[in-house]
Amino acid sequence: MQFTHVLITRPEAESRQLAESLSGSGFEPIVLPAYRFEPGFAGIEFARVWRPDGRRLAIFSSTRAVEFGLRQLPAGFLDGVEVAAIGPATANALEQSGQAVDILPEDGFSREALLAHNEISRNPGDAVSFAAPGGRVKLRHGLEQAGWTVHMAQVYRRLE
């Protein structure tokens, strides 16, 4: 059987971008977004997250966490805070938004790679993890086992 069509179900903008990249490949893209993302209620009071003393860490788990998380932060929230990205695409999104990245796994782009980073086990303090509801639970548990106090900021959600 010869395949001639590709069904693309990612959110609209991503679907269009992928369809465009397939032009000239011999495949006919069919764009039918099955879901989209929208901002979520973070569920935490950013003004009360950081203790006055101690280490502060903000973890962005995806490009969507960057997109939806940064716009919800009060001015100055990330001042003096170390910023971690789960992988290079997330780090790139942060840097394009003007936010420097302090911690980026060298090998692999997963929670395991981030948790294995030397800086994570050094002097734990308060951490905020930006994700979707229910996302990155294992990352949270790993940080807590390393001694961090973790706050989950559920800054976006998937709608089907």
C-alpha positions in Angstrom: 0.0 0.0 0.0 1.3 3.4 -1.0 0.7 6.2 1.6 -0.1 9.6 0.1 -1.6 11.6 3.0 -0.4 12.6 6.5 -2.9 13.5 9.2 -1.7 16.2 11.5 -3.6 16.6 14.8 -1.3 19.0 16.7 -2.6 22.5 17.7 -3.4 24.8 14.8 -0.2 26.8 14.5 2.0 23.7 14.9 -0.1 21.7 12.4 0.3 24.5 9.8 4.0 24.7 10.4 4.5 21.0 10.0 2.2 20.9 6.9 4.3 23.6 5.4 7.5 21.7 6.1 6.0 18.7 4.2 5.5 20.6 1.0 7.5 18.9 -1.8 7.7 15.7 0.2 5.1 13.9 -1.9 2.7 13.7 1.0 -0.6 15.6 1.1 -1.0 17.0 4.7 -4.5 16.9 6.2 -4.6 19.4 9.1 -7.2 18.5 11.7 -6.2 19.9 15.1 -7.5 17.5 17.8 -6.7 19.8 20.7 -5.4 23.2 21.7 -3.8 24.8 24.7 -5.0 27.8 26.8 -3.8 29.6 29.9 -4.6 27.9 33.2 -5.0 29.3 36.7 -1.5 28.7 38.3 -3.1 27.7 41.6 -0.4 29.4 43.7 0.2 32.9 45.1 3.4 34.0 43.5 3.9 36.8 46.0 4.1 34.1 48.8 6.2 31.4 47.2 9.7 32.4 48.1 10.9 32.4 51.7 13.0 35.4 52.6 16.2 33.4 52.7 17.4 30.4 50.9 17.8 29.2 47.3 15.1 29.9 44.7 14.6 27.8 41.6 12.1 28.2 38.8 11.7 25.1 36.5 10.1 25.4 33.1 9.1 21.9 31.8 8.2 22.8 28.2 8.0 25.6 25.7 4.3 25.9 26.6 5.2 26.3 30.2 7.4 29.3 29.1 4.7 30.7 26.8 1.9 30.6 29.4 4.0 30.8 32.6 6.0 34.0 32.0 2.9 36.1 31.2 1.4 35.2 34.6 4.4 36.2 36.7 4.3 39.4 38.7 7.1 41.9 37.8 10.4 40.9 39.4 9.3 37.4 40.3 12.4 35.8 38.7 14.9 38.4 40.0 17.6 36.5 41.9 16.0 33.2 41.0 17.9 30.4 39.2 16.0 29.2 36.1 16.1 25.6 34.9 14.9 24.3 31.5 14.1 20.6 30.9 15.7 20.8 27.4 17.2 23.0 24.7 13.9 24.0 23.1 12.6 25.2 26.4 15.9 27.0 27.1 15.7 28.7 23.7 12.1 29.8 24.4 13.2 31.3 27.7 16.2 33.0 26.2 14.1 34.5 23.4 11.8 35.9 26.1 14.8 37.6 27.7 15.2 35.1 30.5 18.6 33.6 31.1 18.8 29.8 31.8 21.1 28.7 34.7 20.4 25.0 34.7 20.1 22.8 31.6 20.6 19.0 31.5 23.7 18.1 29.4 22.6 14.6 28.5 18.9 13.9 27.7 15.9 16.2 28.0 13.9 14.6 30.7 13.1 14.9 34.4 15.7 12.3 35.1 18.4 14.3 33.3 17.3 17.5 35.2 17.3 15.7 38.5 20.7 14.3 37.9 22.2 17.7 37.2 24.8 18.6 39.9 23.1 21.9 40.7 19.8 20.3 41.7 21.3 18.4 44.7 23.3 21.4 45.9 21.7 23.4 48.7 18.0 22.8 48.1 15.4 25.6 48.8 12.2 26.6 47.3 11.3 25.6 43.7 8.4 26.5 41.4 7.6 24.0 38.6 5.7 25.5 35.7 3.6 22.8 33.9 0.1 21.7 32.9 -2.3 20.2 35.6 -1.1 16.8 36.5 2.2 17.4 34.7 5.6 16.7 36.0 4.5 14.9 39.2 7.6 12.6 39.1 9.8 15.7 38.8 8.1 17.1 41.9 8.6 13.9 43.8 12.3 13.8 42.8 12.9 17.4 43.8 11.2 16.8 47.2 13.4 13.7 47.7 16.4 16.0 47.1 15.2 18.3 49.8 13.3 21.0 47.8 10.0 22.6 48.8 8.1 22.4 45.6 5.2 24.6 44.4 3.4 23.6 41.2 2.2 26.4 38.9 -0.3 24.9 36.5 0.0 27.6 34.0 -1.7 26.0 31.0 -4.1 23.3 30.1 -5.0 21.1 27.1 -8.5 21.4 25.6 -9.8 18.7 23.3 
